[in-house]
Amino acid sequence: MLNQIISTSLKNRVLVLAIAIMLLFFGTYTVLNLPVDVFPDLNRPTVTIMLESGGLAPEEVENQVTFPVETLMNGIPGVETVRSQSGIGLSVVYVEFKWGTDIYIDRQMVAEKLNIAREQLPKEVTPVMAPISSIMGEIMLVAVTSKNGTTKPMDLRTTADWVIRPRLLTIPGIAQVINIGGEVKQYQVQVAPEKLKQFNITMNQVTEATKNSNSSTTGGFIDSKSQEYLVRNLGRINSLEDLKNTVVASKDNTPVKLDNIADVKFGAKVKRGDGGANGQPAVIMAISKQPGTSTTDLTTKVDQALQELQKSLPDDVIINSHLFRQANFIEASITNVEEALRDGTIMVIIVLFLFLLNFRITAIILTAIPLSFIIAFLVFRWFGITINTMTLGGLAVAIGELVDDSIVDIENIFRRLKENNQLEKPRPSLRVIYEASLEVRSSIIYATFIVVIVFIPLFFLSGIEGKFLMPLGLAYIVSLLASLVVSLTVTPVMASFLLP
């Protein structure tokens, strides 16, 4: 079969070169569109469940909330580990599945189990599944600050919650945006005890009136002239005045409004932590991405959205997106590996020329490097692998060996052509090239596969180690096998054009 490959390549030399050129162009386009990340995807499919139970102590949360959910989650097919954290009024359960499972099917099975768990949980507890995220999910920290302190912390938080966050969540690939710091705006009703006593009103009456004040109800419909008209009671609060005018009770045929017994105003929610940037109070926005999304591309989209929002905000409000950017770390890491690849390529070119002292032979041999890289990147796209430090590291390790097969092949071809030219009746150059390639075919294949076997154990590593090192081994092996294919096809063809 290998004889046939070499023979067919020499018979269709123009076609082989055309395919090689097409691979270069298509592969370059593929490389530019591959997602870039600092590490391979190390995220085991995980579903996070959050259960808020206000007023319960940690031991009560553990017994009444966490334990029933954990018990049900352990019975789901494919579950590897169930972990939990129980705190004051909050339980977080992490359900980890086996590598390779579909996260969306996993979430569906968890949702089905949660429907059963609701029967065992306290009535006020509602399980909520957190958005899909990854182990390297936090890609940016954005600070919203007031340049000279004119804008109050409450207004900053309101802007972040109701203007910036909704816009960022519309970007494809964003999993969650969590705001920290500032002052959360609330409608606050501060009841005066002496006024309650004066009007003989209980606290329960105030609570119920306030609770029922912000709701609309329906009164059915009216059928008139073959038309149905909906009857509605509009009771939604649109302003602070609406809340102040809420009727709590009636005394001597006179309504007692909420404003008569309490101070109704906007206030800040009780803080549990705060945020700051560069020594100033700020609202910090933690932006997380979904697994499999290109961090650099997503960061660019977030920057564009923030620039558009900045134009519509008051001059005093500044959005600072440079507190933490995972994209900067990725670009620095990838640049370091790219420099290693560049330096390695330059060293290979220099060494080849110094030992061969022939521009044409050096050019033929060096074609193995870009073609091998391009084929490796196409395989990355096929398997859904990102460009990261491990894949580029595998290529950097292999760069010195990518030219080995072509060197052996081209040196033998050059020697046989030189001997053929010294004959009285030289044979056809294509025949000489074909026979010269066949002479070293076995040694090239055996040497390549011996090196490949050394890296095979990387594919049998389990857990995080396997996920971390497998892309390196794949990049190395694929590029090495690609160089073998190039030495059997493109190298003889280029030799037939340049050497005779």
Disulfide bonds with the S-S distance in Angstrom:
none
